[in-house]
Amino acid sequence: MIDDLISAANQRLKAQNITLRINKRGELLFLRGLLPPKSGMGKFTRQDLRLGTPATSDGLMQIEAEAIIIAAQINAGTFSWAAYQKNVPQLLDSYTNEKFIKIQTKNAGDWISDFEQFYFNRRKQTNASLLTWKKDYLATFRKLDWDKELTAKAIEQVVLNTPPDSRVRQRCCTCFKALARFAGIEIDLSQWTGKYSPKLVKPRNIPSDKVIAKEINAVTYPRWKWCVAMLATYGLRNHELFHLNYDDIARGETIISVYEGKTGFRRVYPIYPEWFSYFELNNIVLPPSRSNAKHSNDGLGNTVSQAFRRMELPFTAYDLRHAWAIRSLLFGLDVSLAAQMMGHSLKVHHDTYHHWITEKHYQQAFERLMQREDRPKPPF
């Protein structure tokens, strides 16, 4: 079994303190590990080194020997990408005393690897940017055959396999447009983008504030009770629970600071402020994920979502965020300020949350407005 042989070869490399690893995709083998940038400037990043090696026992011996040579070159500071980017790379095979010559062309996987480096040369690697790359770009690019040539036809086939007028189709077009532009491929994806809009999505069943308070009171796990109450009071994204200024909260500061997350630093006000004291939010009790600083935002968010399911709450963490958005309107908070506190644009705020406001919410807002003593009075 070739997979067992690959595993054994990787164990031998590890025993020699060589960080490169042999991987298989389709009928070819390639090396992956921390390698210097192709431009010669910048820091080492995890990249693929494609040598056109067949996934056979002879090919495996060849690529294992090449991994040892490359590791020695990296340690000596003599490694050069130029030797591996020629059309006909000549690879050493110390085991069979034969030379294996393979015509190598730049396939989709090569372009994606180069585009990843380009992407993070333009964006700082943070939890947010890594999550965007993983969930948006990489998830989309995985639909391609990485061992084949990147062409407009191949991209179009992937796009057309997604549901029309869907968020998936829209994201697919956006990601492939960027990749095609980077690779110099002429393709017009605008005709396939579709008409997806948050306005067309079926509204969520947003819980009432009374239901939210009742369910928080019923939570029997202290660490999760604090989390649920924080999400309800401040409309946070679920992973943002782990990126707060806890010192301010512990001192009783009700205006909290989110210092990291999908959209960076921002300040958020409580709606309702009474919930801060009622649910004793200054007594911070975090889930264990906080102790693992290496968790991605995606992983942190999943920890919270799974806890909601285990507790069998009748709403999700994001339902509480949406409830906060609607509540901010009923309180009369300016929509631009509400959007800033939620960490997104005014357009997203309007398109997403105002779409879910029901007739009941409009009636409540109107009644509160009419009850104001300082409202304009009619002439008689």
C-alpha positions in Angstrom: 0.0 0.0 0.0 1.5 3.3 -1.1 -0.1 5.2 1.8 1.7 2.9 4.3 5.0 3.4 2.5 4.5 7.2 2.6 3.8 7.1 6.3 6.9 5.1 6.9 9.0 7.5 4.8 7.7 10.5 6.7 8.6 8.8 10.0 12.2 8.3 8.7 12.3 12.0 7.7 11.0 13.0 11.2 13.6 10.9 12.9 16.3 12.9 11.0 14.7 16.2 12.2 13.6 17.0 8.6 10.4 19.0 8.7 9.5 18.3 5.0 6.7 15.8 4.6 5.7 13.7 1.6 2.1 14.0 0.5 0.1 12.3 -2.3 -2.5 13.9 -4.5 -4.0 11.9 -7.3 -1.2 9.9 -9.0 1.6 12.3 -7.9 3.8 12.8 -4.8 4.9 16.2 -3.6 6.7 17.7 -0.6 5.2 20.1 1.9 6.8 22.1 4.6 8.3 25.5 5.6 10.1 26.9 2.6 11.6 30.3 1.8 9.5 32.7 -0.3 9.8 32.4 -4.1 10.6 36.1 -4.3 13.6 35.7 -2.1 12.2 38.3 0.4 10.1 37.7 3.5 9.6 34.9 6.0 9.3 31.1 5.5 5.8 29.8 4.9 4.3 26.4 4.6 4.3 25.6 0.9 4.0 22.7 -1.6 7.0 21.7 -3.7 5.8 19.8 -6.7 8.4 17.6 -8.4 6.2 15.7 -10.8 7.1 12.5 -8.9 4.8 9.5 -9.6 3.0 7.8 -6.6 5.0 4.6 -6.9 7.5 2.8 -4.7 10.3 4.0 -6.9 8.9 7.5 -7.0 8.7 7.5 -3.2 12.3 6.5 -2.8 13.2 9.3 -5.1 11.3 12.0 -3.4 12.5 10.9 0.1 16.1 11.3 -1.1 15.2 14.7 -2.6 13.6 15.8 0.7 17.0 15.0 2.5 18.9 17.1 -0.1 16.5 20.0 0.1 16.6 20.0 3.9 20.4 20.2 3.7 20.2 23.1 1.2 17.7 25.0 3.5 20.0 24.5 6.5 23.0 25.7 4.5 21.1 28.7 3.0 21.7 27.5 -0.5 18.2 26.4 -1.5 16.9 28.0 -4.7 13.4 27.8 -6.2 14.9 28.2 -9.7 16.1 24.6 -9.7 12.5 23.4 -9.2 10.7 25.8 -11.5 12.2 24.7 -14.7 10.1 22.9 -17.3 12.3 19.8 -17.1 13.6 19.3 -13.5 16.2 16.6 -13.1 15.7 14.8 -9.8 18.3 12.7 -8.0 17.5 9.1 -7.1 20.3 7.8 -4.8 18.5 4.6 -4.2 18.2 3.3 -7.7 21.2 5.2 -9.3 18.8 6.3 -12.0 17.6 9.8 -13.0 14.0 10.5 -13.3 13.0 13.3 -15.7 9.4 14.6 -15.7 7.9 17.4 -17.7 6.4 19.7 -15.2 3.8 22.3 -15.9 2.2 24.8 -13.5 -1.1 23.2 -12.5 -4.0 24.5 -10.5 -2.4 23.5 -7.2 0.7 25.5 -8.0 -1.3 28.6 -8.8 -3.3 28.3 -5.6 -0.1 27.9 -3.5 1.4 31.0 -5.2 -1.9 32.9 -4.7 -2.0 32.0 -1.0 1.5 33.5 -0.6 0.4 36.6 -2.6 -2.8 36.9 -0.4 -0.9 36.9 2.8 1.8 39.3 1.4 -1.0 41.8 1.1 -2.8 40.9 4.4 -1.5 40.4 7.8 -1.9 36.9 9.1 -4.5 37.1 11.9 -7.2 34.8 13.1 -9.6 36.7 10.9 -7.6 36.7 7.7 -6.7 33.0 8.2 -10.4 32.2 8.7 -11.3 34.1 5.5 -8.7 32.2 3.5 -9.8 28.9 4.9 -13.6 29.2 4.7 -13.9 31.3 1.6 -10.9 30.9 -0.7 -9.5 27.5 0.1 -12.9 25.9 0.5 -13.8 27.2 -3.0 -10.5 26.3 -4.6 -10.7 22.7 -3.3 -13.5 22.1 -5.8 -10.8 22.2 -8.5 -8.6 19.3 -9.6 -5.3 20.6 -8.3 -3.2 18.3 -10.5 -4.7 19.7 -13.7 -4.0 22.9 -15.6 -5.9 26.0 -14.3 -8.1 27.1 -17.2 -11.1 29.3 -17.7 -13.1 26.2 -18.6 -12.1 24.4 -15.4 -13.1 27.5 -13.3 -16.4 27.8 -15.2 -17.3 24.2 -14.6 -16.8 24.5 -10.8 -18.9 27.7 -10.7 -21.8 26.2 -12.7 -21.8 23.2 -10.3 -22.9 25.5 -7.5 -26.6 26.4 -6.9 -27.7 29.5 -8.9 -28.6 32.6 -7.1 -27.0 31.3 -3.9 -24.4 32.7 -1.5 -22.2 29.8 -2.4 -22.3 30.8 -6.1 -21.6 34.4 -5.3 -18.6 33.5 -3.1 -17.3 31.1 -5.7 -17.4 33.8 -8.4 -15.6 36.3 -6.1 -12.8 33.9 -5.2 -12.2 32.6 -8.7 -12.3 36.1 -10.1 -9.3 36.9 -7.8 -7.4 33.7 -8.7 -8.0 34.1 -12.4 -6.8 37.7 -12.3 -3.7 36.6 -10.4 -3.0 33.8 -12.9 -3.6 36.0 -16.0 -6.7 34.0 -17.1 -9.4 35.9 -19.0 -12.8 35.0 -17.8 -16.0 36.9 -17.2 -17.9 35.4 -14.2 -20.3 38.3 -13.8 -22.9 36.4 -15.9 -23.0 33.6 -13.4 -22.9 35.5 -10.2 -26.7 35.5 -9.8 -29.0 37.6 -7.7 -28.3 36.4 -4.2 -29.0 38.9 -1.4 -29.5 38.6 2.3 -32.9 40.2 1.6 -33.9 37.0 -0.2 -33.0 34.7 2.7 -35.8 33.3 4.8 -35.9 35.3 8.0 -34.8 33.6 11.2 -37.2 33.0 14.0 -35.7 35.6 16.4 -36.5 34.9 20.1 -38.2 37.5 22.1 -36.3 39.2 24.9 -38.6 37.5 27.4 -37.7 34.1 26.1 -34.0 35.0 26.0 -34.0 36.1 29.7 -35.9 33.0 30.7 -33.5 30.6 29.0 -30.4 32.4 30.4 -31.9 32.0 33.9 -32.4 28.3 33.2 -28.8 27.6 32.2 -27.2 25.5 35.0 -23.6 25.6 33.8 -22.0 28.8 35.2 -19.3 29.3 32.5 -21.9 28.9 29.7 -24.5 31.0 31.5 -22.0 33.9 31.4 -21.4 33.3 27.7 -25.0 33.2 26.8 -25.8 36.4 28.8 -22.8 38.2 27.2 -23.9 37.3 23.7 -27.5 38.5 24.4 -26.5 41.7 26.1 -23.8 42.8 23.6 -24.8 41.1 20.3 -21.3 39.7 19.9 -20.1 37.1 17.3 -19.7 33.8 19.2 -15.8 33.7 18.9 -15.6 37.3 20.2 -16.3 36.1 23.7 -12.6 35.1 23.8 -11.3 38.5 22.6 -12.6 41.0 25.2 -11.0 43.3 27.7 -11.8 41.3 30.7 -10.1 43.7 33.2 -12.6 46.4 32.3 -15.5 44.0 32.6 -14.3 42.7 36.0 -14.2 46.3 37.2 -17.9 46.7 36.2 -17.3 48.7 33.0 -20.5 48.1 31.0 -19.2 49.5 27.8 -16.9 46.6 26.6 -14.0 46.5 24.2 -13.6 43.8 21.5 -9.9 43.9 20.7 -9.7 41.2 18.1 -12.0 39.1 15.9 -13.5 39.2 12.4 -13.5 43.0 12.2 -10.9 44.1 14.7 -11.3 46.5 17.7 -14.5 48.1 18.6 -16.6 49.3 21.5 -20.0 47.9 22.3 -22.8 49.2 24.5 -25.2 46.9 26.4 -28.8 46.6 25.4 -30.3 46.2 28.0 -27.7 47.7 30.5 -29.7 46.2 33.4 -28.7 42.7 32.2 -25.1 43.4 33.0 -25.8 43.6 36.8 -28.7 41.1 36.8 -26.7 38.3 35.2 -23.5 39.4 37.1 -21.4 39.7 33.9 -18.5 41.2 35.9 -18.0 37.7 37.4 -16.2 36.4 34.3 -16.4 32.6 33.8 -14.9 31.5 30.5 -15.0 28.1 28.8 -11.8 26.1 28.7 -11.0 27.1 25.0 -9.7 30.4 26.4 -6.7 28.6 27.7 -5.6 27.5 24.2 -4.4 30.6 22.5 -3.8 28.7 19.2 -7.5 28.2 18.6 -8.7 29.8 15.4 -11.8 32.0 15.5 -13.6 29.3 13.6 -12.7 26.8 16.3 -13.6 29.1 19.1 -17.0 29.8 17.5 -17.7 26.1 17.0 -17.0 25.6 20.7 -19.8 28.0 21.6 -22.2 26.7 18.9 -21.7 23.1 20.1 -22.4 24.2 23.7 -25.7 25.8 22.7 -26.7 22.5 21.1 -25.7 20.5 24.1 -27.7 22.7 26.4 -30.7 22.4 23.9 -31.3 26.1 23.9 -34.2 27.1 21.6 -32.0 29.6 19.7 -28.4 29.8 18.4 -25.6 32.2 19.3 -26.2 34.2 16.2 -29.9 34.5 16.9 -28.9 36.4 20.0 -26.8 38.7 17.8 -29.7 39.3 15.6 -32.0 40.0 18.5 -29.5 42.6 19.7 -29.7 44.3 16.3 -33.4 44.5 16.3 -33.5 45.6 19.9 -31.1 48.5 19.0 -33.7 49.8 16.5 -36.5 49.6 19.1 -34.3 51.6 21.5 -33.8 54.2 18.8 -30.1 53.7 18.5 -28.8 55.3 15.2 -28.4 52.6 12.7 -24.8 53.7 11.7 -23.8 53.4 15.4 -25.5 50.0 15.7 -23.6 48.8 12.6 -20.3 50.0 14.0 -20.9 48.3 17.3 -21.7 45.0 15.5 -18.6 45.3 13.5 -19.9 45.5 9.9 -21.0 48.1 7.3 -24.1 50.1 7.3 -25.2 48.3 4.1 -24.8 44.8 5.7 -26.7 46.0 8.8 -29.6 47.4 6.7 -29.8 44.5 4.2 -29.5 41.7 6.9 -31.2 42.9 10.0 -33.9 45.3 8.8 -35.0 42.5 6.6 -35.9 40.5 9.6 -37.9 43.1 11.5 -41.5 41.9 11.7 -44.7 43.9 11.9 -44.7 43.4 15.7 -41.4 45.2 16.0 -42.6 48.1 13.9 -45.7 48.4 16.1 -43.5 48.4 19.2 -41.2 51.1 17.9 -44.2 53.2 16.8 -45.9 52.9 20.2 -42.7 53.9 22.1 -42.3 56.9 19.8 -45.9 58.0 20.4 -45.4 57.7 24.2 -42.5 60.1 24.3 -43.4 63.3 26.1 -41.1 65.4 23.9 -42.6 64.2 20.6 -44.1 66.9 18.3 -47.8 67.7 19.1 -50.4 68.2 16.4 -52.0 71.7 15.8 -55.7 72.1 16.6 
